[in-house]
Amino acid sequence: MQLIDLETGVSPETTKSIRQTAKISHGDNQTIILWVDVPEAYAEGLSDTGNPWLLAMLPMAASLGEDIELALPVDALLLENVKGVLALWREWYPELHDVRIHCPVLSYRPSQTTRTAAFFSGGIDSYFTIARRMPGNAFGIPAVGKVDDLLTVWGFDVGVYDEAQFRPLADKLAGSAAAMNLNHIIVRTNLREAAEVFKKSWGPLTFGAGLAFIGAILERRFGEVVLGSSYPYGGLMPWGSHPMVDILFSTSSLGIAHDGASFTRIGKTEIMARLPEAEKSLHVCQAAGIENCSQCEKCYRTMIALDILGKRKAFTGVFDWTLYVVEKIKTLYIGGGGAQIFYHEMVSVAKDAGRTDIATALLAASRRSSRMAPLVHWADWLARQPVVWRFGVALRALVLSGSIGPQYIRHAAKASVSG
């Protein structure tokens, strides 16, 4: 796998933006065109090294069994670190391959900035990270650091050509950032569309690398980029963002921080709920664009936590609580094994809060989901197979009929887009 060309110029699709376009060859004369659009105002922060492109190519090469070749120099510390990344990935997923990297080596180059960026989707992780990085805040939250810029990526949660879904959300996030006196930067990329492994293995393998790639694209602007944790230390498992992996995406001048793994999800929710801006604009849903649908698994999970914490009234503006019924919690499909960790955390907190009704419903959902999980897993496997994939899709729908499960926006295909 080789980075054969890298061009920087005015974006043909995103107004007032600069596009870096990489041409990457792999396999038998196959080519990937990977691009990133950054607002013109931040062009001086764009990377002049091979660091971001190595991060983007690493999961591709590991899945394809190819070595990586770049003409651009790569930071010496990052080259050491990716050996650790590959060792962990191969331990977790034996089908992946080791990767040799051929490139010029860039010696230690200290950061020229102390700016810190955090990724911002408007969800619990985002607001939790912000809340704890407001020195001198009036909310009773001890600060553990600072944040200067909030990064929102168009092309990760919302499809890179889905302007109808992204623009209203982006405007809402920009308003929230302004209300908190934080700078908001939108970066647009086709990474998840162009690279198969970023599309199909986003959760289990690639989303930490994807976020680090965006941070490294602007490595001359930042000294630190913060990634919100997924699972707490007591419930770690192989996953695309992990405290042992994310920090290994760091270079000598840019630190990648994995933030908040000492907290459970309901613990994060309690901190997040103290932030007034979160009460007005919390956005956790991937089913209904700018609004929280209040009916999918992710919305229900959040509403349960807020109910246990006594925060329903504070969040009446972002959820439709008429759709929330404790008895319906029993119908949640929450997967099996480690997938249930967020719910198990809530059981003990619910009992301590005297909400035995919620605790009982959560335990019922856990038992039901554990019985269903093998069938859902088999249906998902069938849905990935040629010829019989429709049977897998139909079987999954049948098994989950009557359940509250995850829902996702169907994103628009490529069209003429600007903005």
N, C-alpha and C positions, 0 to 999 in steps of 0.2 A: 504494500500500500504506500503510495507516494503522493506527497503534495507537489504537484507539478506546476502550479501557477497560483499566484495571489495578486489580486488587483484591488485597488482602492479608488473609488470615484463617487460621483453623485448617484444616489439611489434612483432607479427608474420607476419605483413604485411608492416609496414613502417620502412625502414632501419634506423639505428642509432636513434631509438626512444624508449621511455618508454611508456608502455600502462597501464592505470588504467581502470579496468573493474569492473563495478557494476552489480550485479544481483538483480533485483527488482521484487518482486512478487506483484500481484494485482488480484482483482476479484476472480474467482473460480480456483485457482491453475494455473493462467497464469503468465508467466515470461517474463521480458524484459531484454535483455543483452545490456547494454549501455557502450560504451568504448570511451576513449580519448587517442590519441597518442601525446606525447610532445617530441621534440628533446632531446636526452640524455644530451646535454649541459645545459639544463634548468631544469633538474630533481630536483635539490635542491629547486626550487621554487614551487614544487607541494604541493598542500594542504594536510594537515594531519587532516582535520576536516570534518564534515558533511555538511559544507556550500554549496559547489557546487552541491552536490547531492540533497539537499533540493530545490535549485533553479530549477534543472532539473525535480524533481518530482512534484513541486507545480502545474504547469498547468495540468499535467496528473491527479493528485488527484482531482483538482477542476472540471475537465471535467467528471471524473468518479464517483464523489461523495464518495470518500474514504478518510480516515484519513491517516496520514503519520507516520511511525515509523522508527527511525534510532537509531543504537547503538552508532554511532559517535557523538561527541559533536557539537552543533551548537551555533554560536555566539549569545549572549543575545540580542544585538541590532538588528541583522537580524531577530530573532524570533519576536521582537516587530514590525519591519518594514513589515514583510509579512502579518500581520493582516491588515495593510493599503492597501497592494497590493490586497488582497482578497476582501476587501470592495469595492475598485474601480472596480475590475473585475466583481463582482456580480452586481454592479450598472449598468455597461455597458452591460453586457451579463447575463440576469436573469436566463438562463439555467445552469449557473455554480453553484457550491456548495461551502459552507464554508468548511474549512478543519481544523481539529485539528492535532497538531503536538506533537508527543511523542518522546523525545530525552533527553540526558544529555545536560545541559546548560553550555556554555563556557563563563566565565566572561570576562570583558574588557581586551583586549590584544592589546596594541598599535602597530602600524606598525613599523617594523624594517627597512623600506626602504622608500626612496622618489621617486623611479622610477615610471614613468607614461607610460602607454601603451594606444595606440589608435588603433582601428580596421581599417584595410587597405584593401580595395577592388580595389583601383585605380579609384574610382568614385569621383563625386563632393563633397560629404560629407567628404570623406577621405582627399582629398587634401585641402579642406577648413579648417578642423581641424588642419592639419599639418601646413598650412600657418600661422595660428594665434598662433601657438605654436613654433615659431622660434625667440627667443629673439635676438635682434640685427640684424634682417634680412635686406637685402638690397632692399626689394621690397615695402617699404613704408607701411607695415602692422603692426599696433600696436600689440604687443604680449600680450596675456592674460594668458599665462602659458607656459609649455614646454611639450615635448614628447620625450621619450627615446627609446621605442620599438614600432614597428608596428606589429600588430597581423593579420594574414590572416588565415581564417578558411577553411579548405578543408572538405566539407560535408554540407555547408550551401547553397551558391549560386550555386556551382558546386557539383554534386553528389559525395559521398564519394568513389565510385569505378570508377569514370570517370577520369582516369589518362590522357587519350588523350586530354581532354579539360583542365584539371587543370594544368598539368606540364608547358605548354608554358606560361600560365597566371602567374603562380608562379614565373617562371624565369623572366618575365617582371617586376613583382612587386618587386622582389628582386633587380633587377638592378636599379629601381627607388629609392628604399630605400637607396641603397648604394650611389647613386648620391647625396642624401640629407643628407648623413652621419648619417643615422638612422639604428638601429638594426632591423632586420626582423625575425620574428618567425612564422613558420607555425605549426598550431595545426590541427590535423585531428580527426574527430569524426563522429560516426554513429547516433548522436542524432536525426536528421530529418528522418532517415530511420527507427530507432528502435521504436520511440514513435509517435503514430498516431496523437496526438494533435499538435506536432511540424511539422508534415507533412501537415496537412489539415488546420491549423489555424495560420500559420506562420505570415502572415501579420497582421491580426486583433488582435492577442492575444500573440503569443509566442516568437517573435524574440528578443525582449528586454531581456527576461528571458534567451534565448539561448545564447546571447552575454555575459550576466552577468555570466552565467555558465562557459563559457570559461575563462573569467577573474578570476573567483574564483578558477578555477582549478590551476592557478598559483598565488594564493593569497599571497604566501610567497615571491614572487619576486616583487610585485607591491604595491604601496601605493594608486594609483589611476588608474582607467581604464575609458577611455573616449568613450562614444557612441555618434556618430553623430546624430543630431536631424532629424526627418522626416518632421514634419509640424511646421510652425512658431506659436508663441503664439497667434497671431490673428486668426488662423485657426485650433485650436486644436479640435480633435475628438477622440473617442475611437480608440486606435490603439496599436499595439504590442510593440512599443517603444514610451514612453510618458514622458514628464518632471515630472509628478506627480508620475509615477511608477518607472522609471529607478533608481532614487536616493534611492528608498526603497529596492533595491537589495544590498545596502551597508552593510558592517559589521563595527565593531569598528576599524578594521585595514585596510580595503580596501574600498575606496570610489568609487562609480560608478557615473560618471558625465554624464549628458545629455547635449550635447554641441551644441550651435548655434541656439537655437529656437528663439532668438531675430532677426534672419535674415530670409528673404524670400528666396526661392530657387534661384531666379535670383540674389538676393543679395549675396548669397553664391557663385554663379557662377562668379560674378564679382571679388570677393576676390580670388577664386581658380585660375582664369585666369591670375593673376599676378605672379603665381609661374612657373618659367621656366620649371621645370620637368613635370608639368601637361600638358604643350603644347606638349610634346613629347609622353606622355604615359597615358593620360586620358582614362579611360575605363569605359563606362557606360552601355554597351550592354549585355543583357542576351540571345541574339539570335545567336551569331556567335563566341563564344569562345573568343580567344585573340583579335580579331579585333572588331571594332564597325561597325555594318552592315550598318549604315546610312539610314536605311529604316524602322526600328521599331518605336513604339511610344516613347520609352525612348531616342533613338538616336535623333529623330526629336525634342523632347522637349528640349534637350540640344542644338541642332544646332540652334533652334529658339532663345534661350537665347543668345548664342554667336553672332548671327547675329544682334540682337538688340543692344548688347553691342559693336558692331564694332570689334569683335574678330575673324572673319572668317579666315583671313589671318594667324593669329597666330596658328590656329588649323587645318591647311590643312594637317598636317601629321597624324591626328587621325580620320578624317572624310572624306568621299568621297562627296565633295560638289556638284559634278555633279548630285547627286541623290536628292539634296535639291531644291525644288521649292516652292516659297511662296504660289502659288495658291493651291498646294497640302495640305497645312495646313488645309484647309477647310474639308478635308477628314479624319482628325484625329479622332479616337474614344477615348475620354478622360473620359468616364463614366458620372455619374451624381452627383449632390450634392457636397459633400466635395471633391470628387475625382478631381474636376476641379480647385482646389485652385491654383495649380502651374501655370495654364494657365491664370487665372484671374489676378494673380500678374504681369504677363508679359504684359497684355493689357495696363495698365497705364504707365509702363516703355516704351513700344513701342510708345505710343502717345507722351510722353515727349521727346523721341529721334527723333521724326518726322517720325516714321515708321508706318504711318496710314495703309499702305498696310498689314503689319503683324497684327496690332490690329484688322482690319476688318476681316481678315481670322480667327484669333483666336476666335472672337465672333461668327462667322458662325459655326466653329467647336463646340463651346460650345452649341449652340442651337440645332444643329444636334445630338450631343451626348446625350443631355437631352431627346430628343424624343426616341432615341434608347435604352437608359439605362434600362427601365422596361423590354423590350423584352430580352435583354442580361441577366439581372438578373434572369428572369424566365428560360431561356435556361440553365444557370449555375446551377440552382436548379434541373432541370430535369437531368442534366448530373451527379448529385450526387446520383440519385435514382437507385435502382436495376431494371433490366429488360428494363426500358425505357431510360437508360443513353445515348445510341447511338442516340436517337432522340434529346436529349438535345445538344449533341456535334454537330450534323448536323444543328440544328436550329441556334446555335451560329455562326457557319461558314457562314450560309446563311445571317443572320442579319448583320454580319460584312464584308460581301463581298464588296470589293471596298474601304475598310477603312484601314487607317494606325493604327494598334493596337499593343498591347504588343505581343512579341514573346519570346519563351524560348527554350533553348537547351533541346533536349531529351537526358537524361543522360544514361550512360551505366549501365547495371545490374552488379551484383557482379561477379568479376572475380579474377584471381590471379594477385595481384598488389603489387609492391614494390616501394621503393623510399623514 
